Amino acid sequence: MPERKEERSIGELFSELASQTTTLVRQEMQLAKIELGQKAAQVGKEVGLVGLGGAVAYAGFLAVLAALILVIGQFIPVWLSALVIGLVVMGIGYFLSQQHLNALKHLDATPQATVDTLKQDKEWAKEQMR
């Protein structure tokens, strides 16, 4: 007996295509959710490090500030000594914070894997319609 190929109607083919497309869209949404979650975690880490830079700049110099102000205060007025030391500490804190702010600015939050697979899906759908 000759083997008979299964022939499907256009309606069945479109129904199958619609079902596969729905599944594909759901999978893409899941991928986007995972990828955006990973990007958000990375942004959170960098934001935390910006705060840590500020805290370290503040905490690390507190004890030294008083001593430096008093030492320099022996040569110039104490108020001027405090001003100079305060400006130096602010500069250090600014530098530490800027490093991590720049890291945040250069962080790409685009869910690139999702974008790439959506492009592939578009090509797949075009091929299915031929």
MDAnalysis code that builds the backbone (N, CA, C; Angstrom):
import MDAnalysis as mda
import numpy as np

u = mda.Universe.empty(390, n_residues=130, atom_resindex=np.repeat(np.arange(130), 3), trajectory=True)
u.add_TopologyAttr("name", ["N", "CA", "C"] * 130)
u.add_TopologyAttr("resid", np.arange(1, 131))
u.add_TopologyAttr("resname", ["MET", "PRO", "GLU", "ARG", "LYS", "GLU", "GLU", "ARG", "SER", "ILE", "GLY", "GLU", "LEU", "PHE", "SER", "GLU", "LEU", "ALA", "SER", "GLN", "THR", "THR", "THR", "LEU", "VAL", "ARG", "GLN", "GLU", "MET", "GLN", "LEU", "ALA", "LYS", "ILE", "GLU", "LEU", "GLY", "GLN", "LYS", "ALA", "ALA", "GLN", "VAL", "GLY", "LYS", "GLU", "VAL", "GLY", "LEU", "VAL", "GLY", "LEU", "GLY", "GLY", "ALA", "VAL", "ALA", "TYR", "ALA", "GLY", "PHE", "LEU", "ALA", "VAL", "LEU", "ALA", "ALA", "LEU", "ILE", "LEU", "VAL", "ILE", "GLY", "GLN", "PHE", "ILE", "PRO", "VAL", "TRP", "LEU", "SER", "ALA", "LEU", "VAL", "ILE", "GLY", "LEU", "VAL", "VAL", "MET", "GLY", "ILE", "GLY", "TYR", "PHE", "LEU", "SER", "GLN", "GLN", "HIS", "LEU", "ASN", "ALA", "LEU", "LYS", "HIS", "LEU", "ASP", "ALA", "THR", "PRO", "GLN", "ALA", "THR", "VAL", "ASP", "THR", "LEU", "LYS", "GLN", "ASP", "LYS", "GLU", "TRP", "ALA", "LYS", "GLU", "GLN", "MET", "ARG"])
u.atoms.positions = np.array([
    [0.820, -1.177, 0.000],
    [0.000, 0.000, 0.000],
    [0.864, 1.241, 0.000],
    [0.581, 2.189, -0.854],
    [1.358, 3.427, -0.835],
    [1.041, 4.225, 0.426],
    [2.083, 4.833, 0.955],
    [1.903, 5.635, 2.169],
    [1.277, 6.973, 1.795],
    [0.245, 7.331, 2.516],
    [-0.489, 8.558, 2.229],
    [0.020, 9.692, 3.121],
    [0.406, 10.795, 2.503],
    [0.858, 11.953, 3.273],
    [-0.339, 12.596, 3.957],
    [-0.069, 13.058, 5.142],
    [-1.136, 13.763, 5.863],
    [-1.266, 15.159, 5.272],
    [-2.411, 15.442, 4.739],
    [-2.659, 16.758, 4.170],
    [-3.560, 17.525, 5.131],
    [-3.128, 18.752, 5.396],
    [-3.907, 19.564, 6.313],
    [-4.466, 20.753, 5.549],
    [-5.584, 21.192, 6.015],
    [-6.218, 22.332, 5.360],
    [-5.500, 23.620, 5.755],
    [-5.767, 24.666, 5.005],
    [-5.171, 25.972, 5.311],
    [-5.613, 26.432, 6.694],
    [-6.847, 26.172, 7.029],
    [-7.355, 26.541, 8.353],
    [-6.582, 25.846, 9.456],
    [-6.298, 24.553, 9.264],
    [-5.529, 23.817, 10.269],
    [-4.107, 24.362, 10.371],
    [-3.528, 24.686, 9.230],
    [-2.172, 25.241, 9.231],
    [-2.120, 26.583, 9.954],
    [-3.107, 27.464, 9.671],
    [-3.145, 28.754, 10.354],
    [-3.409, 28.593, 11.844],
    [-4.233, 27.624, 12.192],
    [-4.502, 27.350, 13.601],
    [-3.223, 26.900, 14.307],
    [-2.484, 26.024, 13.652],
    [-1.220, 25.555, 14.226],
    [-0.222, 26.707, 14.331],
    [-0.162, 27.541, 13.305],
    [0.742, 28.696, 13.321],
    [0.371, 29.650, 14.455],
    [-0.905, 29.888, 14.638],
    [-1.361, 30.770, 15.712],
    [-0.994, 30.185, 17.074],
    [-1.163, 28.897, 17.226],
    [-0.828, 28.238, 18.490],
    [0.673, 28.325, 18.764],
    [1.476, 28.064, 17.735],
    [2.927, 28.133, 17.909],
    [3.381, 29.566, 18.181],
    [2.747, 30.520, 17.535],
    [3.096, 31.922, 17.744],
    [2.764, 32.348, 19.170],
    [1.616, 31.903, 19.670],
    [1.229, 32.216, 21.048],
    [2.241, 31.636, 22.031],
    [2.633, 30.399, 21.809],
    [3.625, 29.763, 22.672],
    [4.943, 30.518, 22.602],
    [5.329, 30.898, 21.418],
    [6.572, 31.628, 21.219],
    [6.548, 32.978, 21.940],
    [5.448, 33.691, 21.832],
    [5.325, 34.987, 22.505],
    [5.410, 34.804, 24.015],
    [4.765, 33.783, 24.537],
    [4.839, 33.519, 25.987],
    [6.277, 33.235, 26.411],
    [6.977, 32.443, 25.614],
    [8.366, 32.130, 25.943],
    [9.237, 33.379, 25.866],
    [8.995, 34.235, 24.901],
    [9.763, 35.470, 24.774],
    [9.498, 36.389, 25.973],
    [8.260, 36.440, 26.422],
    [7.931, 37.268, 27.585],
    [8.652, 36.737, 28.825],
    [8.703, 35.426, 28.959],
    [9.399, 34.824, 30.100],
    [10.891, 35.155, 30.032],
    [11.478, 35.061, 28.840],
    [12.888, 35.404, 28.666],
    [13.139, 36.870, 29.008],
    [12.259, 37.748, 28.554],
    [12.415, 39.178, 28.841],
    [12.340, 39.433, 30.347],
    [11.410, 38.754, 31.020],
    [11.266, 38.934, 32.466],
    [12.543, 38.507, 33.195],
    [13.100, 37.380, 32.796],
    [14.328, 36.890, 33.428],
    [15.488, 37.833, 33.157],
    [15.616, 38.242, 31.903],
    [16.724, 39.103, 31.528],
    [16.633, 40.469, 32.209],
    [15.432, 41.046, 32.270],
    [15.267, 42.339, 32.939],
    [15.533, 42.227, 34.433],
    [15.182, 41.085, 35.011],
    [15.479, 40.851, 36.425],
    [16.975, 40.842, 36.685],
    [17.719, 40.219, 35.775],
    [19.173, 40.190, 35.915],
    [19.757, 41.588, 35.766],
    [19.243, 42.352, 34.811],
    [19.727, 43.720, 34.613],
    [19.399, 44.577, 35.834],
    [18.215, 44.404, 36.400],
    [17.824, 45.180, 37.583],
    [18.735, 44.851, 38.767],
    [19.104, 43.589, 38.894],
    [20.006, 43.201, 39.981],
    [21.360, 43.875, 39.804],
    [21.832, 43.955, 38.566],
    [23.113, 44.599, 38.305],
    [23.037, 46.104, 38.602],
    [21.934, 46.732, 38.209],
    [21.748, 48.162, 38.505],
    [21.700, 48.367, 40.018],
    [20.991, 47.501, 40.726],
    [20.915, 47.605, 42.182],
    [22.277, 47.499, 42.835],
    [23.093, 46.604, 42.316],
    [24.449, 46.439, 42.850],
    [25.251, 47.724, 42.661],
    [25.183, 48.303, 41.462],
    [25.943, 49.530, 41.194],
    [25.445, 50.693, 42.054],
    [24.138, 50.785, 42.234],
    [23.584, 51.843, 43.087],
    [24.072, 51.659, 44.526],
    [24.089, 50.423, 44.980],
    [24.601, 50.138, 46.322],
    [26.063, 50.530, 46.470],
    [26.841, 50.267, 45.410],
    [28.257, 50.628, 45.457],
    [28.470, 52.141, 45.422],
    [27.566, 52.863, 44.761],
    [27.640, 54.328, 44.802],
    [27.453, 54.801, 46.241],
    [26.451, 54.262, 46.910],
    [26.217, 54.621, 48.316],
    [27.366, 54.196, 49.203],
    [27.908, 53.011, 48.935],
    [29.039, 52.530, 49.715],
    [30.252, 53.445, 49.546],
    [30.474, 53.907, 48.320],
    [31.582, 54.839, 48.079],
    [31.434, 56.101, 48.914],
    [30.215, 56.614, 48.972],
    [29.965, 57.804, 49.791],
    [30.147, 57.526, 51.271],
    [29.680, 56.384, 51.721],
    [29.802, 56.048, 53.140],
    [31.253, 55.821, 53.541],
    [32.008, 55.154, 52.670],
    [33.421, 54.916, 52.970],
    [34.181, 56.232, 53.002],
    [33.869, 57.100, 52.049],
    [34.532, 58.406, 52.040],
    [34.229, 59.169, 53.333],
    [33.031, 59.042, 53.817],
    [32.632, 59.737, 55.040],
    [33.229, 59.069, 56.284],
    [33.003, 57.753, 56.393],
    [33.438, 57.039, 57.598],
    [34.954, 56.919, 57.701],
    [35.609, 56.725, 56.601],
    [37.048, 56.531, 56.610],
    [37.831, 57.768, 57.020],
    [37.241, 58.921, 56.815],
    [37.954, 60.162, 57.111],
    [37.487, 60.864, 58.389],
    [36.458, 60.370, 59.031],
    [35.950, 61.059, 60.225],
    [36.998, 61.230, 61.319],
    [37.680, 60.143, 61.639],
    [38.674, 60.228, 62.717],
    [39.868, 61.071, 62.299],
    [40.241, 60.959, 61.047],
    [41.396, 61.695, 60.540],
    [41.080, 63.186, 60.419],
    [39.842, 63.501, 60.145],
    [39.456, 64.899, 59.963],
    [39.762, 65.748, 61.190],
    [39.344, 65.255, 62.305],
    [39.556, 66.033, 63.539],
    [41.038, 66.259, 63.789],
    [41.835, 65.199, 63.599],
    [43.279, 65.324, 63.825],
    [43.904, 66.287, 62.815],
    [43.535, 66.165, 61.562],
    [44.099, 67.052, 60.548],
    [43.707, 68.502, 60.778],
    [42.464, 68.710, 61.146],
    [42.009, 70.079, 61.408],
    [42.821, 70.690, 62.554],
    [43.052, 69.894, 63.605],
    [43.821, 70.403, 64.750],
    [45.284, 70.648, 64.390],
    [45.875, 69.753, 63.601],
    [47.284, 69.922, 63.224],
    [47.452, 71.145, 62.338],
    [46.626, 71.243, 61.314],
    [46.724, 72.384, 60.406],
    [46.312, 73.672, 61.133],
    [45.421, 73.511, 62.103],
    [44.966, 74.654, 62.888],
    [46.075, 75.312, 63.695],
    [47.206, 74.642, 63.871],
    [48.341, 75.236, 64.567],
    [49.081, 76.243, 63.691],
    [48.864, 76.148, 62.361],
    [49.574, 77.031, 61.421],
    [48.665, 78.097, 60.805],
    [47.384, 77.764, 60.688],
    [46.406, 78.714, 60.142],
    [45.205, 78.698, 61.078],
    [44.298, 79.635, 60.925],
    [43.118, 79.607, 61.798],
    [42.376, 78.261, 61.680],
    [41.843, 77.806, 62.800],
    [41.176, 76.496, 62.842],
    [40.006, 76.444, 61.867],
    [39.241, 77.527, 61.743],
    [38.104, 77.521, 60.819],
    [38.575, 77.312, 59.384],
    [39.718, 77.883, 59.001],
    [40.255, 77.716, 57.652],
    [40.774, 76.289, 57.462],
    [41.362, 75.769, 58.509],
    [41.831, 74.386, 58.489],
    [40.652, 73.429, 58.261],
    [39.553, 73.658, 58.947],
    [38.357, 72.820, 58.791],
    [37.790, 72.931, 57.380],
    [37.820, 74.136, 56.831],
    [37.323, 74.341, 55.468],
    [38.159, 73.578, 54.444],
    [39.469, 73.674, 54.553],
    [40.368, 72.988, 53.613],
    [40.163, 71.476, 53.695],
    [40.160, 70.938, 54.888],
    [39.972, 69.493, 55.070],
    [38.599, 69.063, 54.559],
    [37.583, 69.835, 54.840],
    [36.238, 69.510, 54.352],
    [36.171, 69.450, 52.838],
    [36.818, 70.379, 52.158],
    [36.833, 70.379, 50.695],
    [37.571, 69.166, 50.137],
    [38.666, 68.794, 50.770],
    [39.420, 67.616, 50.319],
    [38.567, 66.348, 50.461],
    [37.920, 66.203, 51.597],
    [37.075, 65.019, 51.832],
    [35.911, 64.983, 50.839],
    [35.320, 66.124, 50.582],
    [34.227, 66.174, 49.605],
    [34.725, 65.755, 48.223],
    [35.926, 66.167, 47.855],
    [36.495, 65.779, 46.564],
    [36.690, 64.278, 46.452],
    [37.173, 63.665, 47.505],
    [37.373, 62.206, 47.510],
    [36.026, 61.485, 47.389],
    [35.058, 61.930, 48.162],
    [33.728, 61.317, 48.087],
    [33.111, 61.471, 46.706],
    [33.284, 62.629, 46.114],
    [32.773, 62.880, 44.765],
    [33.424, 61.931, 43.759],
    [34.733, 61.774, 43.854],
    [35.460, 60.891, 42.946],
    [34.946, 59.455, 43.045],
    [34.796, 58.941, 44.259],
    [34.313, 57.566, 44.446],
    [32.893, 57.390, 43.887],
    [32.035, 58.347, 44.153],
    [30.657, 58.259, 43.665],
    [30.597, 58.353, 42.143],
    [31.408, 59.211, 41.551],
    [31.401, 59.375, 40.087],
    [31.811, 58.098, 39.372],
    [32.750, 57.357, 39.943],
    [33.180, 56.108, 39.311],
    [31.995, 55.166, 39.105],
    [31.183, 54.993, 40.110],
    [30.060, 54.055, 40.013],
    [28.876, 54.659, 39.264],
    [28.722, 55.952, 39.306],
    [27.685, 56.584, 38.490],
    [28.000, 56.404, 37.004],
    [29.277, 56.514, 36.648],
    [29.676, 56.275, 35.260],
    [29.421, 54.825, 34.864],
    [29.651, 53.903, 35.780],
    [29.361, 52.495, 35.500],
    [27.867, 52.310, 35.239],
    [27.032, 53.007, 35.988],
    [25.585, 52.932, 35.775],
    [25.188, 53.508, 34.421],
    [25.809, 54.606, 34.027],
    [25.483, 55.247, 32.750],
    [25.831, 54.344, 31.576],
    [26.867, 53.549, 31.709],
    [27.306, 52.688, 30.619],
    [26.676, 51.298, 30.669],
    [25.846, 51.070, 31.650],
    [25.172, 49.786, 31.768],
    [24.042, 49.715, 30.753],
    [24.061, 48.690, 29.927],
    [23.036, 48.516, 28.901],
    [21.880, 47.715, 29.502],
    [20.734, 48.365, 29.671],
    [19.575, 47.714, 30.282],
    [18.688, 47.012, 29.261],
    [19.096, 47.010, 27.998],
    [18.310, 46.364, 26.950],
    [18.372, 44.860, 27.135],
    [17.227, 44.189, 27.127],
    [17.243, 42.720, 27.204],
    [17.694, 42.156, 25.844],
    [19.007, 42.164, 25.609],
    [19.564, 41.864, 24.292],
    [19.216, 40.464, 23.799],
    [19.226, 39.477, 24.678],
    [18.879, 38.114, 24.255],
    [17.444, 38.072, 23.741],
    [16.553, 38.783, 24.395],
    [15.157, 38.825, 23.966],
    [15.033, 39.513, 22.614],
    [15.728, 40.625, 22.442],
    [15.695, 41.337, 21.159],
    [16.204, 40.439, 20.044],
    [17.302, 39.733, 20.300],
    [17.868, 38.842, 19.286],
    [16.904, 37.712, 18.918],
    [16.290, 37.109, 19.932],
    [15.372, 36.008, 19.627],
    [14.097, 36.514, 18.961],
    [13.675, 37.732, 19.288],
    [12.505, 38.285, 18.595],
    [12.802, 38.486, 17.110],
    [14.009, 38.902, 16.785],
    [14.398, 39.037, 15.385],
    [14.378, 37.674, 14.698],
    [14.890, 36.676, 15.401],
    [14.871, 35.315, 14.847],
    [13.437, 34.828, 14.676],
    [12.584, 35.129, 15.640],
    [11.184, 34.719, 15.560],
    [10.483, 35.379, 14.385],
    [10.814, 36.629, 14.131],
    [10.231, 37.346, 13.001],
    [10.600, 36.644, 11.694],
    [11.873, 36.264, 11.590],
    [12.316, 35.557, 10.386],
    [11.640, 34.188, 10.276],
    [11.491, 33.514, 11.416],
    [10.821, 32.218, 11.416],
    [9.381, 32.358, 10.942],
    [8.705, 33.368, 11.462],
    [7.293, 33.584, 11.077],
    [7.180, 33.892, 9.580],
    [8.124, 34.654, 9.060],
    [8.112, 34.943, 7.621],
    [8.276, 33.667, 6.822],
    [9.183, 32.801, 7.296],
    [9.408, 31.533, 6.593],
    [8.159, 30.650, 6.651],
    [7.456, 30.686, 7.750],
    [6.245, 29.866, 7.908],
    [5.131, 30.331, 6.995],
    [5.131, 31.613, 6.683],
    [4.065, 32.156, 5.848],
    [4.298, 31.905, 4.356],
    [5.496, 31.476, 3.994],
    [5.789, 31.229, 2.585],
    [5.194, 29.941, 2.086],
])
